[in-house]
Structures are given as C-alpha cells and as structure tokens.
Amino acid sequence: LGQPATVRFTPIAWNWDYGDGTTARTTTGGAPWSELGLTEFDATPTSHTYTTRATRTLSLTTEFRAEYRLNNGPWIPITGTLTLPATAPVTLRTITAHTAL
C-alpha cells in the first residue's frame, strides 16, 4: 500500500508448567522481592512450592496480544494471541533442606 506499517506485541499472560503436574497462569512475569516491597522468600504470584523430592522440567510460555497501525494512525487490534516459549525449559532438582540454629 506504500505506507509504513508498525506492529506491536504486548505480553498479557505467563503460563507456568512446574513439572509436577501443576500449572499456573499469571498476569505478571515476576519481579524481585525488593521491587514488590516484600521480604525475601515471601510468596509472590509466580511462587510455587514442591512437596516431594524429584528432578523436574520447568517451562514457561508468554502469551502476547498484537496490534498494528498504518502510517502512524490509530492502533488496530489483531484477533487472537501468540504464545511463545519465554525461555528454554529448565531442569531442576528439588531436595529437602532443614535449618538448625
């Protein structure tokens, strides 16, 4: 059409697969405790507690909505969403730890 076109993608959800049969969908990708005004190890929307020892694979995908505009006009939503891996899957091993004073 001879006009500049721009597309923007906005993350709208993060889909967590904790590798133990549980999943979660959050509207945040997470942040450091200090940015959330929390004490270290306080629960956050992205927290998860494993109840058994095992080696697991954790995966995360991010869901995006998209919009486009032509010739710097108004943004027009594109129907549907795009889901992409946020990172490569991570293998983790959960163990039991006890503290003693």
Disulfide bonds with the S-S distance in Angstrom:
none
